[in-house]
Amino acid sequence: MTKPNILVTRAIFPEVLEQLSQHFTVESNQEDVIMSADEMARRLQGKSGAFMTGTERVDAALLAQCPQLKLCANMSVGYNNFDVAAMTAAGVLGTNAPDVLTETTADFGFALLLATARRVSESEHFLRAGKWTRWSYDLFAGAEVHGTTLGIVGMGRIGQAIAKRAALGFGMRVIYHNRSRLDAATETSFNAHYVSKEELLRTADHVMLVLPYSASSHHTIGAAELALMKPTAILINLARGGIVDDTALAAALRDKRIAAAGLDVFEGEPKVNPALLTVPNVVLTPHIASATIGTRRAMAALAVDNLIGFLLHGKAVTPLNPEALKRTGV
């Protein structure tokens, strides 16, 4: 039987390519060349599926040029690179990789919070520059984390994993805002309290963003929201670029309207707003919240399972838009 043709759009673990090649005819991109939309469309010609990393855009214009495409499998949990409505209209299934990165990302949320609150990056740069000559009582004195109030915006799997760490590990009071309130038993398990977004911003000592990106969540945190926060507050964005207005945030940090921020994601990444690079009270990391070898392997494995499951057996593991199958009669 002829193997289906697939495209792997970015560099990936060699053993993942080996596994895929057992089931598919694979065109890979181990050179990790970032493809233009035209190049992506060209390389998707004749392909039934694509293994994607979450950075490649799939929209109506691309889909119109790739009539044989049936499945786009993201190895990330986020899928704002997918125009899901356009994919559904074209009968193309999308999948993502939920669950497997929850705990690792929650760990990193606290790594970023601790680094920001305790001024780790700022103090390291000071030391490396040879400026440390003596101890002083207020040398890089930062903010407390234990026993403070953590506000979580977005209480899905990752938000709940962060809440458990906060309540059980750091004795924090947890407040949260979400599109829908959690059940009472889940709230009780980590002593979390549902509040409005405005109350959360006014009350929290630390605000952590873990909500998915969509048109409705664009600039969830802008100048007006930053103005509600305490001048001693810290903002952490683990979610997606675009949820925070980076220009407004840079201004708030510069003017000390909030104390600090920790950012793993950015508008227009991998480009970073230049104003964020000029303020010392921000910790910046290059979208690495899920970056452990074990977790990245698990993310890739789930994308592989989706490709094998759907293209060979007609059933994806984590479909995003199963209604697309009605368009194709699968």
LOLUM-603392 format. One record per residue (C-alpha): residue number from 1; residue in three letters; x, y, z. Coordinates in nm, 4 decimals. Layout:
BEGIN
{NUM, "ALA", {X, Y, Z}}
...
***
This chain:
BEGIN
{1, "MET", {0.0000, 0.0000, 0.0000}}
{2, "THR", {0.1274, 0.3487, -0.0866}}
{3, "LYS", {0.2236, 0.5527, 0.2150}}
{4, "PRO", {0.0538, 0.8910, 0.2629}}
{5, "ASN", {0.2772, 1.1931, 0.2044}}
{6, "ILE", {0.3371, 1.4343, 0.4920}}
{7, "LEU", {0.5455, 1.7462, 0.5564}}
{8, "VAL", {0.7327, 1.8101, 0.8821}}
{9, "THR", {0.7545, 2.1867, 0.8833}}
{10, "ARG", {1.0361, 2.2451, 1.1351}}
{11, "ALA", {1.3359, 2.0569, 1.2757}}
{12, "ILE", {1.2392, 1.7826, 1.5203}}
{13, "PHE", {1.3955, 1.4913, 1.7072}}
{14, "PRO", {1.5544, 1.2482, 1.4555}}
{15, "GLU", {1.3799, 0.9523, 1.6153}}
{16, "VAL", {1.0452, 1.1236, 1.5522}}
{17, "LEU", {1.1279, 1.1433, 1.1824}}
{18, "GLU", {1.2284, 0.7772, 1.1903}}
{19, "GLN", {0.8972, 0.6791, 1.3466}}
{20, "LEU", {0.7018, 0.8860, 1.0960}}
{21, "SER", {0.8948, 0.7358, 0.8043}}
{22, "GLN", {0.7719, 0.3912, 0.9033}}
{23, "HIS", {0.4169, 0.5002, 0.8211}}
{24, "PHE", {0.4497, 0.7922, 0.5792}}
{25, "THR", {0.6572, 0.9314, 0.2966}}
{26, "VAL", {0.8130, 1.2213, 0.4859}}
{27, "GLU", {0.9462, 1.5525, 0.3572}}
{28, "SER", {1.1388, 1.7041, 0.6474}}
{29, "ASN", {1.2969, 2.0378, 0.7284}}
{30, "GLN", {1.5861, 1.9486, 0.9581}}
{31, "GLU", {1.7649, 2.2624, 0.8369}}
{32, "ASP", {1.4869, 2.4425, 1.0280}}
{33, "VAL", {1.4321, 2.6973, 0.7537}}
{34, "ILE", {1.1449, 2.9317, 0.8372}}
{35, "MET", {0.9165, 2.9031, 0.5366}}
{36, "SER", {0.7227, 3.1857, 0.3793}}
{37, "ALA", {0.3531, 3.1286, 0.3121}}
{38, "ASP", {0.4319, 3.0652, -0.0559}}
{39, "GLU", {0.7057, 2.8161, 0.0282}}
{40, "MET", {0.4783, 2.6387, 0.2760}}
{41, "ALA", {0.2078, 2.6079, 0.0118}}
{42, "ARG", {0.4588, 2.4757, -0.2399}}
{43, "ARG", {0.5960, 2.2124, -0.0060}}
{44, "LEU", {0.2476, 2.1035, 0.1014}}
{45, "GLN", {0.1504, 2.0119, -0.2534}}
{46, "GLY", {0.0428, 1.6478, -0.2647}}
{47, "LYS", {0.0637, 1.6140, 0.1137}}
{48, "SER", {-0.2144, 1.4578, 0.3184}}
{49, "GLY", {-0.0792, 1.5799, 0.6502}}
{50, "ALA", {0.1583, 1.8188, 0.8203}}
{51, "PHE", {0.3492, 1.7932, 1.1471}}
{52, "MET", {0.3650, 2.1500, 1.2813}}
{53, "THR", {0.5188, 2.3226, 1.5805}}
{54, "GLY", {0.2682, 2.6020, 1.6408}}
{55, "THR", {0.4636, 2.8708, 1.4547}}
{56, "GLU", {0.3342, 2.8011, 1.1026}}
{57, "ARG", {0.0198, 2.9801, 0.9891}}
{58, "VAL", {-0.2640, 2.7782, 0.8354}}
{59, "ASP", {-0.5329, 3.0007, 0.6860}}
{60, "ALA", {-0.7807, 3.0120, 0.3999}}
{61, "ALA", {-0.5214, 3.1348, 0.1487}}
{62, "LEU", {-0.2906, 2.8440, 0.2238}}
{63, "LEU", {-0.5685, 2.5868, 0.2289}}
{64, "ALA", {-0.6977, 2.7001, -0.1106}}
{65, "GLN", {-0.3627, 2.5972, -0.2582}}
{66, "CYS", {-0.3467, 2.2593, -0.0837}}
{67, "PRO", {-0.6595, 2.0634, -0.1793}}
{68, "GLN", {-0.5133, 1.7267, -0.0746}}
{69, "LEU", {-0.4353, 1.8372, 0.2807}}
{70, "LYS", {-0.6424, 1.6524, 0.5414}}
{71, "LEU", {-0.4681, 1.7064, 0.8763}}
{72, "CYS", {-0.2461, 1.9648, 1.0452}}
{73, "ALA", {-0.1025, 1.8285, 1.3713}}
{74, "ASN", {0.0445, 2.0862, 1.6109}}
{75, "MET", {0.2943, 1.9603, 1.8672}}
{76, "SER", {0.1961, 2.2570, 2.0871}}
{77, "VAL", {-0.1099, 2.2974, 2.3052}}
{78, "GLY", {-0.1737, 2.6430, 2.1617}}
{79, "TYR", {-0.3162, 2.6661, 1.8119}}
{80, "ASN", {-0.3577, 3.0338, 1.7363}}
{81, "ASN", {-0.1541, 2.9600, 1.4224}}
{82, "PHE", {-0.4624, 2.7770, 1.2934}}
{83, "ASP", {-0.7597, 2.9574, 1.1406}}
{84, "VAL", {-0.9904, 2.6879, 1.2712}}
{85, "ALA", {-1.2977, 2.8208, 1.0914}}
{86, "ALA", {-1.1148, 2.8197, 0.7579}}
{87, "MET", {-0.9827, 2.4706, 0.8231}}
{88, "THR", {-1.3299, 2.3444, 0.9065}}
{89, "ALA", {-1.4723, 2.5009, 0.5913}}
{90, "ALA", {-1.1989, 2.3298, 0.3895}}
{91, "GLY", {-1.2555, 1.9951, 0.5601}}
{92, "VAL", {-0.9078, 1.9965, 0.7178}}
{93, "LEU", {-0.8731, 1.8606, 1.0696}}
{94, "GLY", {-0.6497, 2.0319, 1.3244}}
{95, "THR", {-0.5024, 1.8689, 1.6338}}
{96, "ASN", {-0.2950, 1.9935, 1.9250}}
{97, "ALA", {-0.1032, 1.8521, 2.2219}}
{98, "PRO", {-0.2865, 1.9197, 2.5472}}
{99, "ASP", {-0.2092, 1.7678, 2.8892}}
{100, "VAL", {0.1469, 1.6520, 2.8201}}
{101, "LEU", {0.2996, 1.9937, 2.8940}}
{102, "THR", {0.0784, 2.0995, 3.1850}}
{103, "GLU", {0.3105, 2.0231, 3.4762}}
{104, "THR", {0.6278, 2.1409, 3.3041}}
{105, "THR", {0.4668, 2.4708, 3.2064}}
{106, "ALA", {0.3320, 2.5205, 3.5582}}
{107, "ASP", {0.6834, 2.4611, 3.6949}}
{108, "PHE", {0.8166, 2.7271, 3.4609}}
{109, "GLY", {0.5436, 2.9677, 3.5688}}
{110, "PHE", {0.6883, 2.9576, 3.9160}}
{111, "ALA", {1.0448, 2.9739, 3.7862}}
{112, "LEU", {0.9555, 3.2950, 3.6030}}
{113, "LEU", {0.7633, 3.4348, 3.8993}}
{114, "LEU", {1.0484, 3.3646, 4.1405}}
{115, "ALA", {1.3111, 3.5014, 3.9033}}
{116, "THR", {1.1085, 3.8189, 3.8580}}
{117, "ALA", {1.0091, 3.8702, 4.2207}}
{118, "ARG", {1.3607, 3.8035, 4.3498}}
{119, "ARG", {1.5303, 4.0028, 4.0699}}
{120, "VAL", {1.7451, 3.7087, 3.9630}}
{121, "SER", {1.8273, 3.8272, 3.6094}}
{122, "GLU", {1.8904, 4.1841, 3.7153}}
{123, "SER", {2.1251, 4.0796, 3.9957}}
{124, "GLU", {2.3119, 3.8312, 3.7752}}
{125, "HIS", {2.3818, 4.1005, 3.5158}}
{126, "PHE", {2.5081, 4.3233, 3.7993}}
{127, "LEU", {2.7411, 4.0506, 3.9221}}
{128, "ARG", {2.8718, 3.9582, 3.5774}}
{129, "ALA", {2.9478, 4.3231, 3.5093}}
{130, "GLY", {3.1829, 4.3244, 3.8091}}
{131, "LYS", {2.9708, 4.5726, 4.0039}}
{132, "TRP", {2.9325, 4.3632, 4.3206}}
{133, "THR", {3.1844, 4.4912, 4.5721}}
{134, "ARG", {3.0058, 4.4533, 4.9059}}
{135, "TRP", {2.6903, 4.3336, 5.0801}}
{136, "SER", {2.4197, 4.5830, 5.1688}}
{137, "TYR", {2.0830, 4.5422, 5.3374}}
{138, "ASP", {1.8812, 4.6440, 5.0310}}
{139, "LEU", {2.0955, 4.4921, 4.7550}}
{140, "PHE", {1.8413, 4.3674, 4.4989}}
{141, "ALA", {1.5769, 4.3320, 4.7668}}
{142, "GLY", {1.2748, 4.1936, 4.5857}}
{143, "ALA", {0.9179, 4.0924, 4.6578}}
{144, "GLU", {0.7858, 3.8095, 4.8720}}
{145, "VAL", {0.6182, 3.5182, 4.6975}}
{146, "HIS", {0.5159, 3.2881, 4.9837}}
{147, "GLY", {0.2039, 3.3978, 5.1676}}
{148, "THR", {0.1050, 3.6562, 4.9074}}
{149, "THR", {-0.1977, 3.6708, 4.6772}}
{150, "LEU", {-0.1664, 3.5158, 4.3319}}
{151, "GLY", {-0.4197, 3.6138, 4.0676}}
{152, "ILE", {-0.4526, 3.3682, 3.7792}}
{153, "VAL", {-0.6266, 3.4761, 3.4580}}
{154, "GLY", {-0.7277, 3.1584, 3.2766}}
{155, "MET", {-0.8005, 2.8520, 3.4868}}
{156, "GLY", {-0.7610, 2.5594, 3.2506}}
{157, "ARG", {-0.5263, 2.2689, 3.3086}}
{158, "ILE", {-0.2138, 2.4831, 3.3405}}
{159, "GLY", {-0.3854, 2.7456, 3.5536}}
{160, "GLN", {-0.5049, 2.4792, 3.7948}}
{161, "ALA", {-0.1578, 2.3216, 3.8140}}
{162, "ILE", {-0.0150, 2.6639, 3.8998}}
{163, "ALA", {-0.2863, 2.7184, 4.1605}}
{164, "LYS", {-0.1998, 2.3903, 4.3337}}
{165, "ARG", {0.1679, 2.4861, 4.3510}}
{166, "ALA", {0.0766, 2.8285, 4.4847}}
{167, "ALA", {-0.1593, 2.7065, 4.7561}}
{168, "LEU", {0.0170, 2.3895, 4.8664}}
{169, "GLY", {0.3799, 2.4813, 4.8064}}
{170, "PHE", {0.3923, 2.8532, 4.8782}}
{171, "GLY", {0.0949, 2.9088, 5.1089}}
{172, "MET", {-0.0461, 3.1673, 4.8712}}
{173, "ARG", {-0.4006, 3.2928, 4.8559}}
{174, "VAL", {-0.5281, 3.2136, 4.5068}}
{175, "ILE", {-0.7856, 3.4220, 4.3244}}
{176, "TYR", {-0.8766, 3.3611, 3.9632}}
{177, "HIS", {-1.0793, 3.4833, 3.6700}}
{178, "ASN", {-1.1992, 3.2557, 3.3936}}
{179, "ARG", {-1.4685, 3.2472, 3.1279}}
{180, "SER", {-1.6594, 3.0085, 3.3526}}
{181, "ARG", {-1.6307, 2.9383, 3.7225}}
{182, "LEU", {-1.4856, 2.6060, 3.8368}}
{183, "ASP", {-1.6908, 2.3642, 4.0444}}
{184, "ALA", {-1.6769, 2.4042, 4.4211}}
{185, "ALA", {-1.4730, 2.0882, 4.4813}}
{186, "THR", {-1.1995, 2.1992, 4.2396}}
{187, "GLU", {-1.1874, 2.5460, 4.3969}}
{188, "THR", {-1.1608, 2.3936, 4.7427}}
{189, "SER", {-0.8747, 2.1638, 4.6401}}
{190, "PHE", {-0.6424, 2.4606, 4.6094}}
{191, "ASN", {-0.8395, 2.7167, 4.8113}}
{192, "ALA", {-0.9101, 2.9340, 4.5092}}
{193, "HIS", {-1.1690, 3.2100, 4.4897}}
{194, "TYR", {-1.3413, 3.3317, 4.1748}}
{195, "VAL", {-1.3399, 3.7107, 4.1241}}
{196, "SER", {-1.3968, 3.9577, 3.8436}}
{197, "LYS", {-1.0975, 4.0520, 3.6311}}
{198, "GLU", {-1.1028, 4.4026, 3.7772}}
{199, "GLU", {-1.0991, 4.2765, 4.1360}}
{200, "LEU", {-0.8191, 4.0346, 4.0543}}
{201, "LEU", {-0.6030, 4.3107, 3.9080}}
{202, "ARG", {-0.6661, 4.5421, 4.2032}}
{203, "THR", {-0.6074, 4.2732, 4.4661}}
{204, "ALA", {-0.3323, 4.0399, 4.3487}}
{205, "ASP", {0.0314, 4.0813, 4.4462}}
{206, "HIS", {0.1257, 3.8715, 4.1445}}
{207, "VAL", {-0.0825, 3.8270, 3.8285}}
{208, "MET", {-0.0188, 3.5245, 3.6069}}
{209, "LEU", {-0.1698, 3.4940, 3.2588}}
{210, "VAL", {-0.2407, 3.1448, 3.1248}}
{211, "LEU", {-0.5440, 3.1981, 2.9031}}
{212, "PRO", {-0.5568, 3.0935, 2.5365}}
{213, "TYR", {-0.5135, 3.3560, 2.2678}}
{214, "SER", {-0.8082, 3.4519, 2.0483}}
{215, "ALA", {-0.9504, 3.7689, 1.9013}}
{216, "SER", {-1.1513, 3.8150, 2.2207}}
{217, "SER", {-0.8448, 3.7826, 2.4453}}
{218, "HIS", {-0.6260, 4.0199, 2.2404}}
{219, "HIS", {-0.4799, 4.2825, 2.4771}}
{220, "THR", {-0.6585, 4.1392, 2.7776}}
{221, "ILE", {-0.3958, 4.3383, 2.9644}}
{222, "GLY", {-0.3537, 4.6885, 2.8277}}
{223, "ALA", {-0.2959, 5.0341, 2.9725}}
{224, "ALA", {-0.6314, 5.0437, 3.1523}}
{225, "GLU", {-0.5764, 4.7043, 3.3147}}
{226, "LEU", {-0.2190, 4.7853, 3.4153}}
{227, "ALA", {-0.3496, 5.1021, 3.5813}}
{228, "LEU", {-0.5671, 4.8871, 3.8088}}
{229, "MET", {-0.2714, 4.6870, 3.9416}}
{230, "LYS", {-0.0819, 4.7707, 4.2586}}
{231, "PRO", {0.2440, 4.9621, 4.2073}}
{232, "THR", {0.4114, 4.6719, 4.3905}}
{233, "ALA", {0.2507, 4.4066, 4.1679}}
{234, "ILE", {0.4246, 4.1675, 3.9281}}
{235, "LEU", {0.2807, 4.0492, 3.5954}}
{236, "ILE", {0.3746, 3.7104, 3.4465}}
{237, "ASN", {0.2731, 3.6137, 3.0915}}
{238, "LEU", {0.3028, 3.2427, 3.0077}}
{239, "ALA", {0.0139, 3.2436, 2.7665}}
{240, "ARG", {0.0596, 3.3909, 2.4197}}
{241, "GLY", {0.1905, 3.7092, 2.2690}}
{242, "GLY", {-0.0914, 3.9538, 2.2022}}
{243, "ILE", {-0.2675, 3.8901, 2.5309}}
{244, "VAL", {-0.0580, 4.1741, 2.6727}}
{245, "ASP", {-0.0148, 4.5102, 2.5035}}
{246, "ASP", {0.3657, 4.5049, 2.5165}}
{247, "THR", {0.3968, 4.8768, 2.4418}}
{248, "ALA", {0.1693, 4.9664, 2.7324}}
{249, "LEU", {0.3521, 4.7223, 2.9576}}
{250, "ALA", {0.6937, 4.8684, 2.8753}}
{251, "ALA", {0.5644, 5.2143, 2.9628}}
{252, "ALA", {0.4185, 5.0901, 3.2926}}
{253, "LEU", {0.7485, 4.9235, 3.3824}}
{254, "ARG", {0.9503, 5.2299, 3.2864}}
{255, "ASP", {0.7304, 5.4568, 3.4967}}
{256, "LYS", {0.7234, 5.2063, 3.7884}}
{257, "ARG", {0.3443, 5.1890, 3.7737}}
{258, "ILE", {0.3903, 4.8166, 3.8388}}
{259, "ALA", {0.6980, 4.6684, 4.0019}}
{260, "ALA", {0.8098, 4.4133, 3.7448}}
{261, "ALA", {0.7092, 4.1631, 3.4785}}
{262, "GLY", {0.8200, 3.8204, 3.3606}}
{263, "LEU", {0.7465, 3.7389, 2.9969}}
{264, "ASP", {0.7903, 3.4146, 2.8052}}
{265, "VAL", {0.5798, 3.5264, 2.5067}}
{266, "PHE", {0.5627, 3.8431, 2.3008}}
{267, "GLU", {0.3611, 4.0206, 2.0349}}
{268, "GLY", {0.5148, 3.9418, 1.6959}}
{269, "GLU", {0.7666, 3.6966, 1.8416}}
{270, "PRO", {1.0464, 3.6143, 1.7880}}
{271, "LYS", {1.0744, 3.9924, 1.7606}}
{272, "VAL", {1.0531, 4.1669, 2.0967}}
{273, "ASN", {0.9238, 4.5188, 2.1489}}
{274, "PRO", {1.2468, 4.7246, 2.1763}}
{275, "ALA", {1.1065, 4.9206, 2.4703}}
{276, "LEU", {1.0999, 4.6022, 2.6791}}
{277, "LEU", {1.4748, 4.5663, 2.6283}}
{278, "THR", {1.5451, 4.9051, 2.7848}}
{279, "VAL", {1.3826, 4.8512, 3.1253}}
{280, "PRO", {1.5640, 4.6570, 3.3996}}
{281, "ASN", {1.2561, 4.5357, 3.5872}}
{282, "VAL", {1.1526, 4.2653, 3.3405}}
{283, "VAL", {1.2662, 3.9048, 3.2960}}
{284, "LEU", {1.2517, 3.7882, 2.9332}}
{285, "THR", {1.2656, 3.4292, 2.8101}}
{286, "PRO", {1.2242, 3.2998, 2.4515}}
{287, "HIS", {0.8966, 3.0999, 2.4726}}
{288, "ILE", {1.0496, 2.8096, 2.6665}}
{289, "ALA", {0.7812, 2.7281, 2.9256}}
{290, "SER", {0.7424, 2.3714, 2.7946}}
{291, "ALA", {1.1101, 2.3278, 2.7099}}
{292, "THR", {1.2253, 2.0150, 2.8848}}
{293, "ILE", {1.3475, 1.7249, 2.6740}}
{294, "GLY", {1.0911, 1.4875, 2.8218}}
{295, "THR", {0.7995, 1.7230, 2.7627}}
{296, "ARG", {0.9028, 1.8192, 2.4109}}
{297, "ARG", {0.9331, 1.4496, 2.3253}}
{298, "ALA", {0.5854, 1.3889, 2.4666}}
{299, "MET", {0.4455, 1.6800, 2.2649}}
{300, "ALA", {0.6023, 1.5439, 1.9458}}
{301, "ALA", {0.4755, 1.1938, 2.0237}}
{302, "LEU", {0.1186, 1.3174, 2.0529}}
{303, "ALA", {0.1441, 1.4940, 1.7164}}
{304, "VAL", {0.2754, 1.1664, 1.5683}}
{305, "ASP", {-0.0130, 0.9744, 1.7258}}
{306, "ASN", {-0.2587, 1.2172, 1.5708}}
{307, "LEU", {-0.1054, 1.1775, 1.2253}}
{308, "ILE", {-0.1007, 0.7971, 1.2473}}
{309, "GLY", {-0.4414, 0.7782, 1.4116}}
{310, "PHE", {-0.6171, 0.9953, 1.1580}}
{311, "LEU", {-0.4388, 0.9386, 0.8286}}
{312, "LEU", {-0.4099, 0.5614, 0.8726}}
{313, "HIS", {-0.7077, 0.4740, 1.0915}}
{314, "GLY", {-0.9504, 0.7640, 1.0547}}
{315, "LYS", {-0.9465, 0.8705, 1.4211}}
{316, "ALA", {-0.7383, 1.1544, 1.5682}}
{317, "VAL", {-0.6456, 1.1535, 1.9372}}
{318, "THR", {-0.6954, 1.5247, 2.0144}}
{319, "PRO", {-0.9057, 1.6822, 1.7370}}
{320, "LEU", {-0.9760, 2.0539, 1.7553}}
{321, "ASN", {-1.2501, 2.0735, 1.4932}}
{322, "PRO", {-1.4128, 1.7325, 1.4464}}
{323, "GLU", {-1.6930, 1.9047, 1.2580}}
{324, "ALA", {-1.4455, 1.9353, 0.9694}}
{325, "LEU", {-1.4923, 1.5629, 0.9109}}
{326, "LYS", {-1.8531, 1.6220, 0.8058}}
{327, "ARG", {-1.7144, 1.8163, 0.5104}}
{328, "THR", {-1.5145, 1.5178, 0.3936}}
{329, "GLY", {-1.7472, 1.2398, 0.4947}}
{330, "VAL", {-1.4866, 1.0753, 0.7197}}
***
